[in-house]
Amino acid sequence: MISFGSVFLELVFGHLRELPRPGEEVMTDEFAISCGGAVTSAAAAAAGGAQAGLATVLGDDLGSAVVTEHCANVGVDLSASARVSRPAAGITVVLNFDGDRSFVTHLPSATAGEQPEVDRWRQVLRTHRPAWCYLHAGRGVPAFLREARQLGAKTVLDMSLGDERDAETVIDCVGLADIFVPNAEELLRLTGAATLGSATSAAVSWGAQLVVKRGSAGALLAGPDGSVTEIADGVRQVAVADLTGAGDSFAGAMIAALLGGARLAQAVVAGNAAGSRAVGLLGAVGEVQVAGSGPGLPFQPVVLQEIVAALAGPRQPRQLAPER
């Protein structure tokens, strides 16, 4: 399988009592550096025993280096990814509070003349011929999904909150995908339905097999014949640290199980288990180690300096200021 999309360096703050107002500071005892985006589903698929790859853009920034090292550690193939001489990985601050999380994100812009990402993904399809693809709905994605179908590759399509603002594109994508895996809130917003039951009924008519992620309640498996199956097997009771990446982990583990010969209902059980594991960790893939950090010291000043430099561009040697 190959996961398609952007990747992010994550700075994750856990369990804030409240968000700071302007000029205020709020302290937390929990912090981790992690990475997320398309790497999350690929890592989950690899953990499930699948041959997993990542099709993204990696640059000369710290985030790209962290993702590259993590992929090497967990066995995710990067041969489908492009390399550029600029910052490429996004940087996200994750703030966990009130039982959920919010994000502040910076995503570097592509330089003039770079190939559009979806066009490059189509080249990856032709070259690598993956059995399964995982990606999010968006502009240009219908063309990718049509070509995947022509080449015999199966697709798992996801969405994010906010994508419902372009509902027409999302629904076009769903009609071309094999499996659609929104969470319950995303599906409610996309359909505008008052209940999950009516939202599910609307979505199954779009053509794809529907799997609705429901967090600790498991998932719903809905077919075009109107059948709906609740699947809670695989869910584990864990202390929730961070919800980030649970949906991508679910999808990656589900795809790995399908590649292993499981029926979809069985694969959803594997997805439930992976989602449960993910929410017990800070960060989409859990804490990762980076240069300048070590056991018990996940965040040192040198790391912060490198992250700030990564936002501005390629890292340069640090120069000491003259003493005053």
C-alpha positions in Angstrom: 0.0 0.0 0.0 1.0 3.6 -0.5 -0.2 6.6 1.5 -0.4 9.9 -0.4 -0.3 13.3 1.1 1.6 15.9 3.1 3.6 15.2 6.2 4.1 17.3 9.4 6.5 17.8 12.3 4.3 17.9 15.4 4.9 19.8 18.6 2.3 18.2 20.9 1.2 19.7 24.2 -0.9 17.5 26.4 -3.9 18.2 28.6 -4.1 21.9 29.0 -6.6 23.1 31.6 -7.4 26.0 29.3 -6.1 27.9 26.3 -4.1 31.0 27.1 -5.6 34.4 26.5 -3.5 37.1 24.8 -0.4 37.8 26.9 -1.0 34.7 29.2 1.0 31.5 29.6 -0.4 28.1 30.4 1.8 25.3 31.6 1.6 21.6 30.9 3.7 18.6 32.2 3.2 16.7 28.9 5.0 17.3 25.7 6.3 15.3 22.8 7.8 15.8 19.4 6.1 13.6 16.8 5.3 13.5 13.1 2.0 13.0 11.3 0.0 13.4 8.1 0.4 10.7 5.4 3.2 9.0 7.4 0.7 8.0 10.1 -1.3 5.6 7.9 1.8 4.2 6.3 3.4 3.5 9.7 0.2 1.8 10.9 0.1 -0.4 7.8 3.7 -1.4 8.3 3.0 -2.2 11.9 0.2 -4.4 10.7 2.6 -6.4 8.5 2.0 -4.7 5.2 4.6 -3.6 2.7 3.9 0.2 3.1 5.1 3.2 1.2 4.7 7.0 1.4 4.2 9.3 -1.5 5.0 12.8 -0.2 7.4 15.7 -0.7 10.5 15.8 1.5 12.8 18.7 1.7 15.9 20.0 3.5 14.0 20.9 6.7 14.0 19.4 10.2 10.4 18.0 9.7 11.4 16.1 6.6 14.5 14.7 8.4 12.3 13.5 11.3 9.8 11.8 8.9 12.7 10.2 7.0 14.2 8.8 10.2 10.9 7.5 11.5 10.1 5.8 8.2 13.5 4.1 8.4 12.8 2.9 11.9 9.3 1.5 11.2 9.9 0.1 7.7 8.1 2.5 5.5 9.4 2.8 1.9 10.1 6.3 0.7 10.9 5.5 -2.9 7.6 7.0 -4.0 8.4 10.3 -2.4 9.9 13.4 -4.1 12.9 15.3 -2.8 13.2 19.0 -3.1 15.7 21.7 -2.0 13.4 23.7 0.2 11.4 23.2 3.4 8.6 20.8 2.6 7.1 19.3 5.8 4.5 21.2 7.6 4.9 22.2 11.2 1.9 21.7 13.6 1.4 22.7 17.2 -1.1 20.4 18.8 -2.9 21.7 21.9 -4.9 19.0 23.8 -7.7 20.4 26.0 -11.3 19.9 26.9 -11.2 16.3 25.7 -10.1 17.2 22.2 -7.3 19.0 20.4 -6.7 22.1 18.2 -4.0 22.8 15.8 -1.8 25.7 14.6 -0.1 24.7 11.4 2.4 26.1 8.9 2.7 24.4 5.5 5.6 25.6 3.3 4.6 26.7 -0.2 5.8 24.9 -3.3 8.2 26.8 -5.5 7.2 28.1 -9.0 7.5 25.4 -11.6 7.1 22.4 -9.3 4.8 19.6 -10.6 1.3 19.7 -9.0 1.2 17.1 -6.3 -1.8 15.1 -7.6 -0.1 14.9 -11.1 3.0 13.4 -9.4 0.8 10.9 -7.5 -0.6 9.7 -10.8 3.0 9.0 -11.9 3.6 7.1 -8.7 0.5 5.0 -9.5 1.9 4.0 -12.9 5.4 3.3 -11.6 4.7 1.5 -8.3 1.3 -0.1 -9.1 0.2 -0.3 -5.4 -2.5 -2.8 -4.5 -4.1 -0.2 -2.1 -3.9 3.6 -1.9 -4.9 5.8 1.0 -5.5 9.5 0.6 -7.8 12.4 1.5 -10.5 13.9 -0.8 -9.6 17.2 -2.5 -9.3 19.1 -5.8 -7.7 17.0 -8.5 -8.2 13.7 -6.5 -11.1 12.5 -8.8 -8.6 12.2 -11.7 -6.3 10.2 -9.5 -9.1 7.9 -8.4 -10.2 7.2 -11.9 -6.7 6.3 -13.0 -6.2 4.1 -9.9 -9.4 2.2 -10.9 -8.2 1.8 -14.4 -4.9 0.4 -13.2 -6.6 -2.0 -10.8 -5.5 -0.3 -7.6 -8.0 -0.1 -4.8 -8.5 3.1 -2.8 -9.4 4.1 0.7 -10.6 7.7 0.9 -10.7 9.9 4.0 -11.7 13.5 4.7 -11.0 16.1 7.4 -13.2 18.6 9.2 -13.6 21.6 6.9 -13.6 19.5 3.7 -17.4 19.7 3.8 -17.1 23.3 2.5 -16.4 21.7 -0.9 -18.9 18.9 -0.5 -19.3 18.4 -4.2 -15.7 17.5 -4.7 -15.7 15.1 -1.7 -18.8 13.4 -3.0 -17.3 13.1 -6.5 -14.2 11.4 -4.8 -16.4 9.0 -2.8 -18.1 7.8 -5.9 -14.7 6.8 -7.4 -13.2 5.2 -4.2 -13.6 1.6 -3.0 -13.9 2.5 0.7 -14.8 5.8 2.4 -13.7 6.2 6.0 -15.0 9.4 7.5 -15.5 9.8 11.2 -19.0 10.4 12.5 -18.7 14.2 12.9 -17.2 14.6 9.4 -20.0 12.6 7.9 -22.7 14.6 9.7 -21.2 17.8 8.4 -20.7 16.5 4.9 -24.3 15.3 4.5 -26.0 18.0 6.6 -28.1 15.2 8.2 -29.5 15.5 11.7 -28.6 12.0 12.8 -25.8 9.5 12.0 -28.4 7.0 10.7 -29.7 9.4 8.0 -26.1 10.6 7.2 -25.1 6.9 6.7 -28.1 6.3 4.5 -27.2 9.3 2.3 -23.5 8.4 2.0 -24.0 4.7 1.0 -25.8 6.0 -2.1 -22.6 7.6 -3.4 -21.1 4.3 -4.4 -18.2 3.4 -2.0 -18.3 0.9 0.8 -18.8 3.1 3.9 -16.8 2.7 7.2 -17.7 5.3 9.8 -15.2 5.7 12.6 -16.8 6.4 16.0 -13.8 6.5 18.4 -14.3 4.5 21.6 -17.6 3.2 20.1 -15.8 1.4 17.3 -17.1 1.8 13.7 -20.1 1.3 11.5 -19.8 -0.8 8.4 -22.6 0.2 5.9 -23.2 -1.5 2.5 -25.1 -0.3 -0.6 -27.8 -2.8 0.3 -28.7 -0.7 3.3 -27.2 -3.1 5.9 -25.4 -1.4 8.8 -23.1 -3.4 11.2 -21.8 -2.0 14.4 -18.2 -3.2 15.1 -16.8 -2.6 18.5 -14.4 -5.5 18.7 -10.8 -4.4 18.8 -11.5 -1.3 20.8 -9.4 -1.1 24.0 -10.0 1.1 27.1 -7.0 3.4 27.3 -6.1 6.6 29.0 -6.6 9.1 26.2 -3.5 11.3 25.6 -4.1 12.8 22.2 -6.7 12.0 19.5 -4.3 13.1 16.7 -3.7 10.4 14.1 -6.2 7.9 15.4 -8.2 8.0 12.1 -5.2 7.6 9.9 -3.9 4.7 12.1 -7.3 3.0 11.8 -7.1 3.2 8.0 -3.5 2.0 7.8 -4.2 -1.0 10.0 -7.4 -1.8 8.1 -5.6 -1.8 4.8 -2.9 -4.0 6.2 -5.5 -6.5 7.3 -7.2 -6.4 3.9 -3.8 -7.1 2.2 -3.4 -10.0 4.6 -6.6 -11.5 3.3 -9.1 -10.4 5.9 -12.7 -9.6 5.1 -13.6 -5.9 5.6 -15.4 -6.6 8.9 -12.3 -8.3 10.2 -10.1 -5.5 8.9 -12.3 -2.9 10.8 -11.5 -4.8 14.0 -7.8 -4.3 13.3 -8.5 -0.6 12.6 -10.3 -0.3 15.9 -7.3 -1.7 17.8 -4.9 0.6 16.0 -7.0 3.6 16.8 -7.2 2.7 20.4 -3.4 2.4 20.6 -3.0 5.8 18.8 -5.1 7.8 21.3 -2.9 6.6 24.2 0.1 8.3 22.7 1.1 12.0 22.3 1.4 12.7 18.6 0.1 11.0 15.5 2.8 8.3 15.6 3.8 8.7 19.3 6.9 10.4 20.5 9.9 10.3 18.2 13.5 11.1 19.0 15.3 13.8 17.1 18.9 15.1 17.1 19.6 16.9 20.4 17.1 14.8 22.4 17.4 11.6 24.4 15.6 9.4 27.0 14.0 11.6 29.6 15.0 14.8 27.6 12.5 14.9 24.7 12.9 18.6 24.2 16.1 20.6 24.4 16.8 24.2 23.4 18.9 23.1 20.4 15.8 21.4 19.0 13.7 24.5 19.3 16.3 26.5 17.5 16.3 24.0 14.7 12.5 24.1 14.4 12.4 27.8 14.2 15.1 27.7 11.5 13.2 25.1 9.6 10.2 27.5 9.3 12.4 30.1 7.7 14.2 27.8 5.3 17.2 25.5 5.0 19.2 25.1 8.1 22.4 27.2 8.3 25.3 26.8 10.8 24.5 28.7 14.0 26.8 31.6 14.7 27.6 32.8 18.2 26.8 36.4 18.9 29.7 38.5 20.3 29.8 38.9 24.0 28.6 42.3 25.3 
